[in-house]
C-alpha cells in the first residue's frame, strides 16, 4: 500500500492561491471603472433605449419606449434628464431651435403634438385613428405621412390595390392640416426634410429582405420623383444644406449583408459614392465635423464618413464608453453596451 | 523492447473493405439517380402558356431550379442585362411568340420587355400620369396586367388610370376606358374601376379583363368595344383566357373556371401533420395554364403552385408543413425563397416566369422536361 505524505502547509497554500485569484479578479472587474475617462460628463440613466435622438443647442432630446410602461419623450443635459411627455407609444420626434413635435398614441387614438423645447405649451396639431408617420419640422410647419386606406382590405401585391402614403402638414402655431401629394408606397416612411421647395421622403417595404426608397417632391409642381432605392430597411439623412445621404448594403458583400455603403446626392442630382464597409444597423448624423456614422456593433463605434474607396475613419471614444448618437459638437455615450436597453448616459465633445 | 503492433492489413480484410466501399458508392449513386429522375407527384402538359411546343414537365420540386432572370432586390428603374436591370414592383407578365417577356413594372409606371437572353428594355412609359402618344412620352399609372396578341400588339391593364391601353408600332393609345366606373361601350365610353388583369384569347379574339374593383370579368374586342362580362363574388385579379376563362379571386380564395368554382384549394403537405387552415390556396392572385392544370401564385404563401383536380402542389418556394419562409434565394424548387409573387406565365416548354413583386425582380422556374 502506498503511503500519502501530507503537506502541513497545504491549507495555507490553498488560501494564498484563493486570495491571489480573488485580488486579480477584483482588480480586473474594477479596473475599467478606475480607467473611465474623467472628461465624460454624466447626463443620467435612461429608462429605455434612446431612439430618434436629436441634439439642439447642446441639449439632447430622445424617445424612450420601455418594454413595459409608457413611452416618454425626454430632454437631457449634463446632470439632468427631464420628461417632456408620456404616452402609450411615441413613434417619431423632431426638434428645431424653438419647437419639438412628436407623434404619439394615447387612449384617445393617434395625434401629432407640438410643444416648446422645454415641453411647455403642448398642443394637438392633428388627431385621428390612423398612425401618423415620421414627423419632421421644416420652415415653420410640421410634416408627417399618413397612410391612405387601401381599396381592398386584403393585402395583395399589386400597388394599385395597396394603400399610399400621403404628405400632411400643419403650421406649428396650429391650424387645419393640409393634405399634400401621395407617393405609391404602402407601408411606412418618414419625412426627411424640406430644402429649396423640395420635400424629401423615405419609405420602407418590409417583406424580407426589405427595401428602402427615397423620394423628392417639388412642392410647387407636386411632381414626385424616386431618387434612390436600396434593398433592406436602411436609414437616410437630409442635411441643413439640403444634401441627401443614404445607405445601401455594401457593394462588396453578399447576403446576409454585414456592412453598408454611404451615398449622397450631389448638386447635379446624381448619386455619389462615399464610404463603404461600415458595420450595418447604424445611423448617420450631421455634426459640425461632417457626417458621422454610429454603428450598432458590440461595442458600438462611430466613424467619419469620407471619400469613396477610403476605409471609414474610426473616431476614438473613451475606453469603456459606447457612442449612442452624435449631434452638433457632442457625442452621447452609453456606459455599457450590454445594457443598451437602459444605458447610463454621458457626453463628451466630439473629438 | 515493446513490440510494434503489426500494421499490415490482411488481404481478406482489404478486399472486404473495397467491396463494401463500392457497394456504398453504388447505393448513393443509385439513390441520387432516383432523386434526380424521380417524377413529381403531378405532371403538367404542353400547350397553353406561351403557345410553344408541347412538353411534359417533371414537377417534383427536386427537379426544378429557380433563378433570377432580371432585376435585383433594390427598387429602381434601369434597362440592361440580367441583374443590371432594375424594376419597382413588377406585376403582370405576358410572353410573345418569339419568347419576349412583357412586364408591367407597376411602381415605375412602365411596360418593360425582356428578351429570351435576359436583356431588359423599356417598351413604353415615362412616369406616372395619363398620356397617349409615342412610347417614350406616354404615361401610365400603376399598370398591373399585360397581354400580347400573336401580331405582337401589347395590351395593358392600366389600373391607376382605369383604362385598357394598347402599344403597337411604338405608339400608345387608349383602347377603352375613361374615368372610374362601370359602363359598357366603345373606347372612352366604356368604364372600368382599377382593372388588374388582362388576357387574350386567340380562339375568340377577345380580351378578358379582371375589372377588380367592379368585381367583374369584362370582355372587349380589339376595336375597344366593351360588351358583357360576368360578376365574380369579390375582387378578381388574375384572368386566363384558354379554352375556358379562368379567374383568380384572391380575397375569397377562389379559382373560377367557367361554371366551376374551386375554393380554398388544399395544398398537398405530403402526409405531414399541419393545421389545415394554414395550408390552403387562400389568396390566388394570378395563374397560367398547363395542359391539365394551372400554375398559380398566392399572395400569402410566397410559393408557386401547380393546381390540378382541386389540389395544389408546391412546385417552388419554402411553403411546407411547419411554416412559410419569404426572402430571395435561388436554387432548387424546395430550397428557394420568394417575396410576394404576382404574375406568372409558362413558355410552353420548360420555364415558368414569375414576378417577384416585393423583391423587384423577374425569376423563372426551370423544369426538366421529357
Interface residues (C-beta under 8 A of the other chain):
Chain A: X151 X152 X153 X154 X155 X156 X157 X158 X159 X160 X161 X184 X205 X207 X208 X209 X211 X213 X224 X226 X229 X230 X231 X248 X255
Chain B: X72 X73 X74 X75 X76 X77 X86 X88 X89 X91 X106 X107 X128 X141 X142 X144 X159 X160 X194 X196 X212 X213 X235 X237 X250 X251 X283 X285 X299 X326 X327 X328 X339 X340 X341 X342 X357 X358 X359 X360
